[in-house]
Amino acid sequence: MHSFEATNYYFDLAARRLDLSKNMRTLLVTPERDLVVEVAIELDSGEIGNFLGYRVQHDNARGPFKGGLRYHPHVDHDEARSLASLMTWKTAVVDLPFGGAKGGINCDPAKLSRGELERLTRKFIEKIHDFIGPDKDIPAPDMGTDSQVMAWIMNEYAKYEGFHPAVVTGKPVELHGSPGREAATGYGVMLVTREALARLNQSIAGTRFAIQGYGNVGAHAARFIRAQGGHILAVSDAYGAVFNPEGLDLDALDQHVAASRKVVGFKGGEPGTNEQLLTMDVDVLIPAALGGVFDAALAGAVRARLIVEGANSPTWPEADEVFERRNIVVVPDILANAGGVIVSYFEWVQNLQHFRWTLDQVRREQEIRMTEAFQKVYDLAQRKGISMRTAAFMIGISRVGRARILSGI
């Protein structure tokens, strides 16, 4: 099953419960615009590098398109369509005035110099600048991109359209970014984990966690969870995992990662694999890496009682069915990792207002939105006897569908 098929599978489950007509389903599933561009740059070697760039704009019934730009060898049209669709439902679930978009460039940023990355970014924006803007489509960081890439985008866009910092979010704070944006997704993961555990009559303090993916999302989530008294027993990255049944020393781990750029080799724990991490005996499992992690077989081996999806699309539909049968609670990606887009919204608002919020204000407003969204999804799931994923999709689809009908076809 491809990524877009999996997303549509979850969409269809919710659409059937909402009794949507065939025409409405087609309208809501079909992206409004697909962009595929060739991005050719001169490499440092003097050779020409040819890359494919994508931007899928899924739905803007509730506001401008919004979604990340990903630089990764797995970026392709199918992935972009899937993630753009998820962004539509994600922004609606947390009630933001945005639609959904996603895209990126098929490349390996680890093999490109800083100069090559800058040229690649600027050439991509040169190709798509007519289709993005503060009131059209607002990109943000994703896997393989960061605040520096967003700064290049803002600067390149200004060459064509003038000064518009709201064209992109996730910028450096010194360049019209927002306090709290870099850590926002990880902070949101901690918030929904806290709320989910509370429904299980448990708290973060004393709870055992394993986190797959120690990048921006996973690392920040780990720090916020530790600050609440949680025990991080294992973390991993693309190279492997590290385990410590007494809890990892995150300060020492961060120093190791800063020096080696990987968790492997950390002396404060035992080495292991990603699969061992996903099936270890913990209370909460947080997948915060790539999508497509859980298949049916792996889902049957998971021992955690709660899964919080920090990554996009980590669970294939057949695995989701296994989790339901085993009564493993899953906080779905379109809710669990929405903290990033929530604070992106705050950054966009600040740019339009030309007024900066404090970090306390950002965190306070993020907590309000995430806890309210969690409560609505949880309550609907309980009332209908359905999974939180189906409940989240139902809320998102309902809001987008109503906006479509009220606006007129």
N, C-alpha and C positions, 0 to 999 in steps of 0.2 A: 504494500500500500504506500502511495506517495504522500508527501506532507499535506498537500492541498486536499487530497481525498480524506485523510484522517480528520482534518479540520471540518470538512463538510459532513463527515459522519457525525461528529458531535453536534454540528448545526442541525442536522436532520432529526436527531433525537429530540432536541428542544423544539424544533419547528412542528413536529408531529403533536407534541403535547399542547402547543399553542394553537393547533389546528389552522396553520397558515395555508393559504391557497397555493397551488402549484405556481401561479404567476408571481405571487409575492415571494415565494422561495427563490425563484430564478432571479428576481430583481435584487434580492438581498445578497445572494451568493456571488453574482457576477461582478468582477471588478469594473470600475468606471474607466480606467485607463491603464494600459501596460506599456511601459517604456523600456526598450532594450537599445543600448547604444554601445558602439565600439569606442574604447578609450585607449588611444595610442600615445605613448610618451617615449622620449629618449631616455634610455637607462644610463646609469653612470658609466657603463662599459662602452657607450656609443652605439649600442644596438637599439633597435626599436622594440619596445614591449607592447604587445597587443592584449588588451583586457576587455571583458564584457561587463558593462554596468547595467544595473536594473533599478527601476523604480515602479512599483505597482501601487496605484491609488485605488483603493477598494471602495470606499463610501464616504461621502461628505454631507450626508443628510443633516447631521447634527453640528457641523462646523468644518473648518479646514482639515485637510488630511494631516495626520500626525503619525510619525513612526521613525524607527531607527534606520541608520545606514550601517551595514555590516561588511567588513573586509575579511573574507575567508575563502579558502579553496572550495568549500561546499556551496557557496552562493550560486544559485541558479534561479530560473524563472519559477519553477514549482515551489521552491522554498519561499521566494519573495511573495508569491500569491497567497500561500498559506499564512505567513506571518502578517501580511497586510490585513487579511480577514480577521485574524486574531486581534489585531489592534483596533479594528472597528468595534468588536464586542467588548474589548478591554476598556476602551475609553467610555463606552456606554455604561458598563457595569459600575464604574466609579463616578459616573455622571459628570463627565467633562464635556465641554462644548467643542468636541473634535470628532473627526472621522478617523479612518484607519488607512495607513500606508506603510510600506516597507521597501527596502531595497539594499543595494550595496554593489560591490565590485568583486568579481571572482579573481582573487589574488591571494597570495600568502604574504601578509605584511611583515612577517619575521624575516623574509628574504629580500625585503626592499629597504633601501637606505632612507633616512629622513627626507633627503632631497627628492628621491623617487616617489615617496608617499605624498609629498606636497604637490609635485607635478601631476601625479595621478588624480589627486583630489580636485585640484583646480581645473584640470581638463574635463573631469566628470561634470563639475558644476557648469562649465562652459557649455556642455552639451544639453543640460536639463534646466538651465536657469529660468527659461520661460515658463516652466511648469511648477516651480516652487515659489514661495513667498509667504510673508506673515499672514496673509488671508487666503492662501492657496494650499500650500503643503509645507510643513515645518519639520525638517529632519532632526535627528538626535543621535547621540552615540549608541553604538551596539557593539557586538563582538568584533574586535580588531580595530575599533576606532575609539577616539577619546576626545577630551576637550580641545586638544591642539588641532585635531582634524576639523572640529566644529569652528574653530577660530579661522582656519583657512577658508572654510566654506563661506563664513560671514564676509570675509574680506573679498573673496572672489565675486560673490554675489553683488557686493557694493560697486564693483567696476561696471556692472550693467544697469543696476537699479538704484544706486545711491545707498546712503546709510540706512540700513534696516536691521538692527540687531535681532529683532524678533523672527527673522527668517529661519533661525536654527536655535535649538536649545542644547544644554549641556556644554556651554562655552566656559572658558576659564572665568572665575569670579572677577578677575582684573579686567576682563573684556566683556562686561555686561552679562556675565553668568549669574547664577543664583547660589547663595550659600545652601549647602545641603544637597545639591543635585547629584554629586558624584556618589554619595553614600545612600541616596534615596531608595533605590531598589532593595538594597540589603536591609535598610531600616524598615521598609514596608514588610519584608519577609518576616522580620522579628515581630512586628505588630500583629500580623495575621496568625503567626504561630502562637503568640500569647493568647489571642482570642480563641483559637481552636482548642488549645490545651485547657482553657477555662471551662469550655463546654464538656470537657472530659474530666472535670474536677481535679485538674492538675495545674501547676504553674511552671514557668520556665526554670525557676530555681530548683536545682537538684535533678533536672531532667537530662537524659543522655542523648546527644546529637551526633549524627554523621552527615558531613556535607560533601557532596560530589561537586567539584569545581571550586577552586580557590582563587578565582579571578575577582573582578570588581564586585559582583553580587555576592558570591560565597564568602569572600574574606570580610566584607563589611557586615554581612549577616552574622558571621561567627563572632565578631567583636561586640555587636549589640546584644547577642544572646549571652555571651560571657558576662557582659555588664549586668545582666539580669540574673546571674547566678547559674546559668546553664553550663553543662559539662560537654565540651567538644572532644569527642573520643577519636574522631577520624576525619581527615580531609584528603582531597585528591586533586590532581590536575591531569592533563593529557599524558603525563609520563608515568603516573603511578599514584599510590596512596601512602599515607603514614598513619599509624595507629598508636594510641596510648590509652589503655583502660582506665588510667587514673586521670585522664584529661590532658590535652595538649597545652603546652605553654605557648600561647599565641604571640606574645611579644618576641620570644626567641624564634618562633617559626617565621614571623614577618621579617626578621633580620636575615634569616637564612634565604627566604624567597627573594628578598631585595638583592642579595649577592649572587644567587645561582639561577634565579628566575624559574624555579621549580621547587615543589615540596619534597621531591625525592632527594634522599641524602640527609634529611634532617635528623640530627642525633637525638632529638627528644622523643623519638617514637620508633616503632618497628615498621619496616617496609611492607607493602602489600599491593594489591591490585584494585582497580575500580570495582570489579565485580564483587570482590570480597567486602568492600565498603558497602555496596548496595544491599548485601544480604546479611550484614552483621547485626548482632543483637543490641539494638538501641531503641529508644522510645520514639524519636523523630528522625526521619530521613529527609534531607533537603537536596534534591537534584538541582544543581545550579550551573550546569555545563551546557553541552549541546542537546538538541532535541533527539527524539527517537531512542531513548535509553531503555525503557521498559518494554519488553515483549511479554507474551503470556508465560513463558517458562520462567523468566526472571521474576515476574510479578508473583509467581507461586512460591518463590524462595525468599521474598522480602519478609523480614521479621519485625520491622517497625510497625507501630499501630497508627502512626500519623505520618503522612507524606505532604510536604509543602513544596510546591513546584516553583522554585526560583528561576528555572530555565523556561524557555518557550518550547512547548510541545514535547516534553520528555516522555510522555506516555502514549503508546499506541492503543487504539481502541480495544484490541483483544486483551491487553494488559489491564485496561480500566475495568473491564468486565470481571477479571479475576480479583482485582482489589475490592470491587463491590461485593462479590460473593464471599470474600474473606473478612468483610466488615472493616477494612482498612480505610480510614478517613483520608481523603485526598482534597487538599485545598488547591484548586486548579490555577494554572498559570495566569489566566486572564484576570484573576483576583490577586493571587499571591505576589506576582511581580509587577503589579500596577504602580508601585511607589515611584518608579522612575518617571512614568508619564504624568503622574500627578504633580511632581515637582517641576517637570518640564512645563506644565501648564502654568505653574506659579512663576517660572522664569519668563515665559511668554507674556504674562500679565504685567510683570514688572517692567519688561522692555517697552511694552505699549504705553505704560504709565510714566516711564522714565523716573521710576522710584524704586529703591531697593528695600526689600524686607530684611529683617534680622533672621539669623538661624533659628532662634526660638520660635519666631512666628511661622517660619516654614515648617518646622517639625510639628508644631501644634496643629496647623491646618492640615498637614498630611495625616496625622493621627486621626483627626476628626473624620476625614473622608474615607480612610481605609477601614476604620472600625464601623462606621455606618454602612459601608458597602458590605463588609463581612456579615453584619447582623442581618441585612436584607437577604443575602444569599443563603445564610444558614437557616433563617426562619422559613424561607420558601422550601428549602430542601426538607426540613422537618415536616412542614404541613403536607407536602405532596408525597413524602416517602421516596424521594429521589436523591441522586448524588449531588454534591455541591457543584460539580462541573455542569450538570444539566441545568441546575437552578441558575447558575451564573449565566449560561448561554440564554436561558429563557428571559432573564431580566435584560440582558444586552439586546437581544433580538427584538423584544417588545419595545424598547425605547427607540431603537433605530427605525423599526417598522412604523411606529406612530409618527415619527418625524417625517418619514417618507410620505405617509398619507396626508398629514396636515399641510405639507409643502406642495403637494400635487405631483403627479407623475410627469 
